[in-house]
Amino acid sequence: MTMIATPPWICRVCLSRLVRQAIGRPTRFYANATKAAPNSVPRALVERARTIAAEHRQLTAQLSDGFNARAAKQAGATAPVVSALQTWDKASEAVAELTALIHDPGSDPELRELAADDLDATRAELANASHGLVTALVPVHPFAHLPCLLEIRPGAGGSEAAIFAGDLLRMYQSFCNRTGFRATLLKYENINGTQEAGIPLAEAVLEIDQENAYSVFRCEAGVHRVQRVPATEKQGRTHTSAASVHVLPSLNENAAADENYDDPESDYYIDPKEVRLEVMRASGAGGQHVNKTESAVRLTHIPTTTAVSMQDSRSQPKNKEKAWALLRARIAQLRREKRDEEMVAMRRSVVGVAKMGRGDKVRTYNWNQQRVTDHRSGITVHHLDDMMEGGQTLEQVMESVRSWLMEKDLEALIADEEADTKK
């Protein structure tokens, strides 16, 4: 490397600028130094990012010849990866150049000292760039941008499970009130088959009509277990009960405009010939309306035996509209889960990746110890009352699970790249 003379009067700021000028020029040792540069991103992911960047360049060239809606959408989707890769490349090169300068015996001692001072900060920049690149590469869930439906039902445990299901419903409603999410109770049915309050819950459907709600509440899907002494227990024994939470995509008016229900390729497509429609009189309180009007609606998707019933409205058309929306959401979720399971099976057969995110229980609420443990992320908190009120504790637990889901998505992404490499 060419020696840089440094007069005694030159300031350290100017010297630092000289360092950057020096490491910006090609040197005889730079090629070897890049091999030693820190790389916290797996090689498979870097190669994937470069492939995406190449596709982005092709799309950009295509758009320069004329507008194409599909190409524009794909270019917009890949742009974050391209930007993150450029930032990562720049930080990687800076670390490699500083490292090479430090280890070059022919460089000026003061330059080496300044390079050493800059190295820690540059490595921190590389760490941030690595995190940004990995985050950009993790595929976004296809329903992430949509509003969602929370279906809550009691599981094992009799009336105590039904009471706990109602507790979960109120927890999510409180969380939505606190965070400003628009939540509407689409369906509420107690164990007597009516909509009367004060009776343990049999089924509830809570619509969260907010953009990106699915990505926020996706972490709540699964079996929630409760350990506590029921109010009806006379001997003070702790019982274990459970309730299930299903998170489904929902289409509001704006989102529905982007979906073609007549397109067989859409997850929301349902052939009307495969649906059995039944109308009946609603049950529960309602006076003459309940006794004389067949307003309740039941839809059954025959191929999957998925059934949806709706009686919350006094209008049959409104109940039918809600039932169709719920049926489409359930079928879309079933199709997505089937694809996920097929993908996991393929990964396990190729690289031995274990099935992710599926278990008998996802979370345990222990009233005696005022403790909540999520069995996916491993987090344990002791503010149960705040949790059940939809407070910061619930948000903390949800965030830990979302991070866990991202880690699993990243593991799956690396597995896919390794599988492609083996092929």
SVG drawing of the C-alpha trace seen along z (x, -y; Angstrom):
<svg xmlns="http://www.w3.org/2000/svg" viewBox="-95 -22 101 59">
<polyline fill="none" stroke="black" stroke-width="0.4" points="0.0,0.0 1.2,-3.5 2.5,-5.2 0.7,-8.4 2.9,-11.0 1.4,-12.7 2.9,-16.1 2.9,-16.7 0.4,-19.6 -2.3,-17.6 -5.4,-17.2 -7.0,-13.9 -10.2,-14.8 -8.2,-15.3 -6.3,-12.2 -9.5,-10.3 -10.6,-11.6 -7.3,-10.4 -8.0,-6.9 -11.3,-6.8 -9.7,-7.9 -7.0,-5.3 -9.3,-2.4 -11.6,-3.5 -8.9,-2.6 -8.2,0.9 -5.2,2.5 -3.1,5.6 -4.4,7.1 -8.1,6.2 -9.1,9.5 -7.7,11.6 -9.1,9.2 -12.7,9.7 -12.5,13.3 -12.0,12.4 -14.7,9.8 -17.5,10.5 -20.6,12.0 -23.5,12.7 -25.9,13.5 -25.8,17.1 -24.4,17.4 -27.6,19.0 -29.5,15.9 -27.0,13.6 -27.3,15.6 -31.1,15.4 -30.8,11.6 -28.6,11.3 -31.0,13.4 -33.9,11.1 -31.8,8.0 -31.1,9.4 -34.9,10.0 -35.5,6.5 -33.1,5.1 -35.0,7.1 -38.3,5.7 -37.0,2.2 -35.8,2.6 -39.2,4.0 -41.0,1.0 -38.8,-1.4 -40.3,-0.1 -43.8,-0.6 -46.0,-0.3 -47.1,3.2 -49.1,3.5 -47.9,6.9 -44.2,6.0 -44.7,2.8 -46.1,4.7 -43.3,7.3 -40.7,4.5 -42.2,2.7 -42.2,6.0 -38.5,6.7 -37.3,3.1 -36.8,3.5 -34.5,6.5 -32.5,4.6 -32.1,1.6 -31.1,3.8 -28.6,5.7 -26.9,2.4 -26.6,1.3 -25.2,4.6 -22.7,4.7 -21.5,1.2 -21.0,2.1 -19.3,5.4 -16.9,3.7 -16.1,1.0 -15.3,3.6 -13.2,5.6 -11.2,2.5 -10.6,1.3 -9.5,4.7 -7.1,4.9 -5.7,1.5 -5.1,2.4 -3.2,5.6 -1.1,4.1 2.4,3.7 3.1,1.1 0.4,-1.4 1.0,-4.4 0.8,-3.7 -1.6,-6.6 -3.8,-5.4 -3.9,-2.0 -4.8,-3.5 -7.6,-5.5 -8.9,-2.5 -8.9,-0.5 -11.0,-3.3 -13.5,-3.2 -13.7,0.6 -16.0,1.1 -18.5,-1.5 -18.4,0.0 -19.0,3.5 -22.0,2.2 -23.3,0.8 -22.7,4.2 -24.7,5.9 -27.6,3.5 -27.4,4.0 -27.3,7.8 -30.4,7.6 -32.1,5.4 -31.2,7.8 -32.5,10.8 -35.7,9.1 -36.3,8.0 -35.7,11.5 -38.2,13.2 -41.3,13.7 -44.4,11.7 -47.4,13.9 -49.9,13.5 -52.7,12.5 -50.4,10.2 -51.9,7.0 -55.5,8.0 -57.9,7.4 -58.7,10.6 -61.3,12.7 -60.7,14.2 -62.7,17.4 -62.8,18.4 -64.3,21.7 -64.0,23.6 -62.1,26.9 -61.7,29.6 -62.9,28.6 -66.7,28.2 -68.2,25.0 -64.9,23.8 -63.5,24.0 -66.5,22.0 -65.9,19.3 -62.2,19.1 -63.1,18.7 -65.2,15.7 -62.2,14.4 -60.1,14.6 -62.7,12.8 -62.8,9.9 -59.0,9.8 -58.8,9.3 -61.6,6.7 -59.8,4.8 -56.5,5.0 -58.3,3.6 -59.8,0.7 -56.5,-0.2 -54.5,-0.1 -57.2,-1.7 -58.0,1.4 -61.6,1.4 -63.2,4.6 -66.7,5.8 -68.3,8.8 -69.8,10.6 -71.0,13.7 -71.7,14.5 -73.3,17.8 -73.4,19.2 -73.6,22.9 -77.4,22.7 -77.3,21.8 -78.5,18.3 -76.9,14.8 -77.8,14.0 -74.9,12.5 -73.8,13.9 -73.8,17.5 -70.5,19.3 -69.4,18.9 -69.8,21.6 -68.4,19.6 -67.5,16.1 -66.2,14.4 -64.5,11.0 -63.7,9.0 -60.7,6.7 -61.2,4.4 -57.8,2.8 -55.1,3.1 -52.3,5.5 -54.4,6.9 -53.7,10.5 -50.0,9.9 -50.6,8.6 -52.9,11.4 -51.4,14.3 -49.4,15.1 -52.5,15.9 -53.7,18.9 -53.6,22.2 -54.8,23.8 -54.7,21.7 -54.7,23.6 -55.8,22.3 -55.0,23.6 -57.1,22.2 -59.7,23.1 -63.2,22.7 -65.8,20.7 -68.0,23.8 -65.2,25.9 -66.1,26.5 -62.9,28.3 -60.4,25.7 -58.9,28.0 -57.1,26.6 -58.6,27.6 -57.0,27.5 -59.2,26.3 -58.5,25.1 -59.9,22.8 -58.9,22.5 -58.3,19.3 -58.3,19.4 -57.0,16.4 -58.6,16.1 -58.1,13.5 -60.9,11.1 -61.8,8.9 -63.1,5.5 -64.6,3.5 -61.2,2.0 -59.4,5.4 -62.2,7.2 -61.9,5.0 -58.5,6.6 -59.9,10.2 -61.7,12.0 -64.1,14.4 -64.7,16.0 -61.0,16.8 -60.4,20.5 -56.7,19.6 -57.8,17.3 -57.7,18.7 -61.2,17.2 -62.8,18.9 -65.7,21.2 -67.8,22.9 -71.5,22.1 -72.4,25.6 -70.3,27.1 -72.1,25.2 -75.3,26.3 -77.5,23.5 -80.0,24.0 -82.3,21.4 -84.0,21.8 -85.5,20.0 -83.1,18.3 -83.0,19.5 -83.0,17.6 -84.6,14.3 -86.4,12.3 -90.1,12.7 -92.3,12.9 -89.3,12.4 -87.6,15.6 -90.8,17.6 -92.0,16.5 -88.9,15.5 -86.4,17.9 -83.5,15.5 -80.7,17.9 -78.4,19.2 -76.1,22.2 -73.6,22.7 -71.8,26.0 -68.8,26.4 -69.4,30.0 -65.8,31.0 -64.3,30.0 -67.4,30.3 -66.7,26.8 -69.9,25.4 -70.8,21.8 -73.9,20.6 -75.0,17.1 -78.1,15.7 -76.9,12.5 -78.9,10.3 -82.7,10.2 -82.2,10.0 -81.6,13.2 -79.6,11.5 -77.3,9.9 -76.8,13.2 -76.1,14.9 -73.6,12.2 -71.7,12.6 -71.8,16.4 -70.3,16.3 -67.5,14.0 -66.7,16.3 -66.9,19.4 -64.5,17.8 -62.1,16.9 -62.1,20.4 -61.5,22.0 -58.7,19.6 -57.0,20.4 -57.4,24.1 -55.8,23.8 -53.0,21.8 -52.4,24.3 -52.4,27.2 -49.7,25.5 -47.7,24.8 -47.9,28.4 -46.9,29.6 -43.9,27.3 -42.9,28.4 -43.1,32.0 -40.9,31.3 -38.3,29.5 -38.2,32.4 -37.6,34.9 -34.8,32.9 -33.0,31.2 -34.7,32.6 -36.4,29.4 -38.9,30.1 -42.5,29.0 -42.9,25.5 -45.5,23.7 -48.0,26.6 -48.6,28.1 -51.3,29.1 -51.0,25.9 -49.4,22.6 -49.8,20.8 -50.6,21.5 -52.4,19.1 -51.8,20.1 -54.0,18.2 -52.5,19.6 -49.0,18.4 -50.2,15.3 -48.0,16.6 -48.4,16.8 -46.0,18.9 -45.9,19.0 -44.6,22.4 -43.3,21.2 -41.2,18.2 -40.5,19.4 -41.4,16.1 -42.8,16.2 -44.5,13.2 -46.1,12.7 -48.7,9.9 -51.7,12.1 -54.3,9.5 -52.7,6.9 -52.6,9.7 -56.3,10.5 -57.1,6.8 -55.3,6.6 -52.5,4.5 -48.8,4.1 -48.1,7.6 -50.2,9.1 -48.5,6.9 -45.1,8.0 -46.0,11.7 -47.5,11.2 -44.3,9.4 -42.1,12.3 -44.2,14.8 -44.0,12.6 -40.2,12.6 -40.3,16.4 -42.4,16.7 -39.9,14.6 -37.1,16.8 -38.9,19.9 -39.7,18.3 -36.0,17.5 -35.1,21.1 -37.5,22.3 -36.1,19.8 -32.6,21.1 -33.8,24.7 -35.4,23.9 -32.2,22.4 -30.2,25.3 -32.7,27.7 -32.4,25.8 -28.6,26.0 -28.7,29.7 -31.0,30.1"/>
</svg>
